[in-house]
Amino acid sequence: MRVTLVEGDITTQRVDVVVNAANSSLLGGGGVDGAIHRRGGPAILDECRALRASRYGRGLPTGQAVATTAGNLPARWVVHTVGPVWSATEDRSALLRDCYANSLRAADELGATSVAFPLISAGVYGWPVEDAVRQALSVLRPATPAHVTEARLVLFGADARAAAQRVYDAG
């Protein structure tokens, strides 16, 4: 699987799957989550509400992933995952890696060949950007999914893109 870094807006990525850095409610929020729900339209929210009413009454647990339609996005599906909040006193890296692994698994089970990931937990959840990139690449680089041939790490802004490139080049 080829892993690439892209600076841009995840809601404009023309891929089979866009990964949403969701909150556990699955009902939209700020950052990536809010942008995906706004651009994708009500079809995403309708499916998320149905998931809450059936399988995820208490919300989607951190590190897990679930798929819905992509609505009006230029993708076929959205895979929602809940990243951990960064902590200086507790190592939550395994949960962050689970977000990437479980999202990739969900995309592969859908038969997707291309997936765009945001930098999960590096926004309002406070994860340091360079370590967030390190965690993502530690899962994506060695992955050998059956169908997915391209994984994009979509970075919001030139600073995040530069930090990601430093980590990418070092690893």
Secondary structure, DSSP 4 states (H G I P E B T S, - for coil): -EEEEEES-GGG--SSEEEEEE-TT-S--SHHHHHHHHHH-HHHHHHHHHHHHTT-TT-PPTT-EEEEE-TTSSSSEEEEEEPPPP-SSS--HHHHHHHHHHHHHHHHHHT-SEEEE--TTSSTT---HHHHHHHHHHHHTT---SS--EEEEEESSHHHHHHHHHHHHH-
